[in-house]
Amino acid sequence: MTQTVIRPARPDDAPALSRLGRATFIETFVEGFAIPYPPQDLEPFLQAAFGLETTAARLADPAEGWWVAEMDEAVVAFATTGPNALPHPDARPTQAELKRLYVAKSAQGLGLGTKLLAVALEWMAANGDGPEWIGVWSGNLKAQKLYAAYGFEKAGEYAYAVGDWRDHEFILRREPRPV
């Protein structure tokens, strides 16, 4: 029987999170959405975003919240939140942002993303002082639909850098909810 656990991430999760972040980005954006990132842009981005040292440092940052979903003791999904850094004129770093919500391809369709989102939104409500924010790739309609179901609305657009490549991203916002 498969056991699924949602729990706060620990420092010793850094290697698994680093691997999962890199693999899920490739599965989703390179293989799934077929974004033709040039290798000279993709590889440095993956190292900067999901390298072990970066992941360990972010896990240790008390301003960020991290959660993992485990199946049979293997990390198969994660969510991370923190101070808002999206480039919107109304956005402030004292407001909360969902930084990433990644589910391995092998674990999709099991409700893990929704469970992690619920935990992340609780953290955002408790740790932000205004609207809650999410950046999402403009072509990821499934994610946009999920976030809309939780009250997020499009508030803007921006160019997300993957090296010199720029992804067209939407900025989503929702008004704070009571904790």
C-alpha positions in Angstrom: 0.0 0.0 0.0 1.3 3.4 -1.0 1.6 5.8 1.9 1.5 9.6 1.2 2.7 12.2 3.6 2.7 16.0 3.4 5.2 17.5 5.8 7.4 20.5 6.2 10.7 20.1 4.4 13.9 19.5 6.4 17.5 20.4 5.7 18.3 16.8 4.8 15.7 17.1 2.0 17.9 19.4 0.0 19.4 16.8 -2.3 16.0 15.3 -3.1 14.5 18.7 -3.7 17.4 19.8 -5.9 17.0 16.7 -8.1 13.2 16.9 -8.1 13.1 20.6 -9.0 15.5 20.2 -11.9 13.7 17.0 -13.2 10.2 18.5 -12.9 11.2 21.7 -14.6 12.6 19.7 -17.5 9.5 17.3 -17.6 7.1 20.2 -17.5 8.6 23.0 -19.6 11.1 21.3 -21.9 9.4 18.0 -22.5 5.7 18.8 -21.7 5.4 22.3 -23.1 8.3 21.9 -25.6 9.8 25.3 -24.8 13.0 25.4 -26.9 15.4 26.8 -24.3 18.9 27.1 -25.8 21.2 24.8 -23.8 23.5 27.8 -23.0 20.5 29.3 -21.2 18.9 26.3 -19.7 21.8 24.6 -18.0 23.1 27.7 -16.0 19.4 28.4 -15.1 18.9 24.9 -13.8 22.1 25.1 -11.7 21.2 28.5 -10.3 17.6 27.6 -9.5 18.0 24.0 -8.4 21.6 23.5 -7.4 22.2 21.7 -4.1 23.8 24.8 -2.5 21.0 27.1 -3.6 18.3 24.7 -2.4 20.0 24.1 1.0 20.4 27.9 1.5 16.7 28.5 0.6 15.6 25.7 2.9 17.6 27.3 5.7 16.0 30.8 5.1 13.5 31.5 7.9 11.6 33.8 5.5 10.6 30.9 3.3 8.2 28.0 3.8 8.8 24.6 2.3 6.7 21.5 2.2 7.1 18.1 0.6 4.9 15.3 -0.5 6.3 11.8 0.0 5.1 8.6 -1.4 6.7 5.5 0.2 9.3 7.8 1.8 10.4 9.3 -1.6 9.9 13.1 -2.2 7.6 13.4 -5.3 6.3 17.0 -4.9 7.1 20.2 -3.2 5.8 23.7 -2.6 7.8 26.8 -1.5 6.6 30.2 -0.4 8.3 33.4 0.7 8.4 37.1 0.4 6.9 38.4 -2.8 9.4 39.3 -5.5 7.1 39.6 -8.5 7.5 42.7 -10.6 4.1 44.3 -10.1 3.6 48.0 -9.1 1.4 47.0 -6.2 3.5 44.1 -5.0 5.6 44.4 -1.8 8.2 42.0 -0.2 6.1 42.0 2.9 3.4 40.2 1.0 3.6 36.4 0.3 4.3 34.6 -2.9 4.0 31.0 -3.9 7.4 30.5 -5.4 7.1 27.0 -6.8 4.6 24.1 -6.8 6.2 21.1 -8.5 4.8 17.6 -8.8 6.8 14.9 -10.5 5.2 13.5 -13.6 4.9 10.1 -12.0 2.9 11.6 -9.1 0.5 13.8 -11.0 -3.2 13.3 -10.8 -3.0 12.1 -7.2 -4.1 15.4 -5.6 -0.7 16.1 -4.1 -0.4 19.6 -5.8 -3.8 20.6 -4.4 -2.8 19.4 -0.9 0.5 21.2 -1.1 -1.2 24.4 -2.4 -3.6 24.3 0.6 -0.7 24.2 3.1 1.2 26.9 1.2 -1.8 29.2 1.1 -2.2 28.8 4.9 1.4 29.9 5.3 0.9 32.8 2.9 -2.2 34.0 4.9 -0.3 33.8 8.2 3.0 35.4 6.9 2.0 38.1 4.4 0.4 41.5 5.0 -1.6 42.0 1.9 -2.5 40.3 -1.4 -1.1 36.9 -2.1 0.9 36.4 -5.3 1.8 33.7 -7.8 3.8 33.8 -11.1 2.7 31.2 -13.7 3.8 30.5 -17.2 1.2 31.9 -19.6 0.9 28.6 -21.4 0.2 26.5 -18.3 -3.6 26.5 -18.4 -3.9 23.6 -15.9 -2.1 25.6 -13.2 -4.0 28.8 -14.0 -7.3 26.9 -13.6 -6.2 25.5 -10.3 -5.1 28.9 -9.0 -8.4 30.5 -10.3 -10.3 28.0 -8.3 -8.6 29.4 -5.2 -9.5 33.0 -6.0 -6.4 34.1 -7.9 -6.9 36.5 -10.8 -4.5 37.8 -13.4 -3.0 41.1 -12.3 -0.2 41.5 -14.8 2.5 40.0 -17.0 6.3 39.9 -17.0 9.2 38.2 -18.7 10.7 35.4 -16.6 14.4 34.9 -17.3 15.8 31.5 -18.1 19.3 32.8 -19.1 18.8 35.1 -22.0 15.6 33.4 -22.9 12.4 35.1 -21.6 9.2 33.2 -20.7 5.9 35.0 -20.9 4.5 34.8 -17.4 1.3 35.9 -15.8 1.2 37.5 -12.3 -1.8 36.3 -10.3 -3.1 37.9 -7.1 -5.8 37.3 -4.6 -6.9 39.4 -1.7 -5.9 38.0 1.8 -8.2 35.6 3.5 -8.7 35.3 7.2 -6.3 32.8 8.9 
